[in-house]
Amino acid sequence: MNSEFELRGVNHVALVCSDMKQTVDFYSGVLGMPLIKTIELPMGWGQHFFFDCGGGNALAFFWFPDAPDGVPGVSAPKNLPDRGELLSAVGSMNHIAFDVPPEKIEEYRDRLVAKGIDVGVLLNHDDSEFGVASELHDGVFVRSIYFKDPDGVLVEFAAWTRQVGQPGDVRHEPKTAADRTV
């Protein structure tokens, strides 16, 4: 519970796309997210569109006519995590994860593949050395699949398998800028 502010979840996350129609086709057409608000920005600055991503939350996109292209490995990971990529730049958005029912995650992977989406393997995240188990077991706290949108934004469908925040879930000291090797 936050004692400072009454935060009620994420209102929206705003990303930047290269082609708003392509983005609408993917998020509404492929993922089924209803388009709930569209804005033409003043003075030809671009567009700002909002999608309903469930739970009273929204995912938004800006389209700017003069936006620079994304840089794989800087603005987002180069590939999917199960293919050895996770790195992105400080201040970038590494990925966006949508909560899905645990009993549906395998079905959802199959549905995405049937729609022609390149989807990674189903990952069982646990507290082992590499953070992933080959099989579902009691220590798995979330199962997930990763794929990319048309602009290379890394998208995750994540299914909690147990409640987090239990004893032992918060056990690492935060690193500082001085700990960086770059």
Helices and strands as residue ranges (DSSP letters): E 12-17, H 20-24, I 25-30, E 35-40, G 42-44, E 47-52, E 58-63, G 81-83, E 96-99, G 102-104, H 105-114, E 123-125, E 132-133, E 142-148, E 154-160, G 177-179
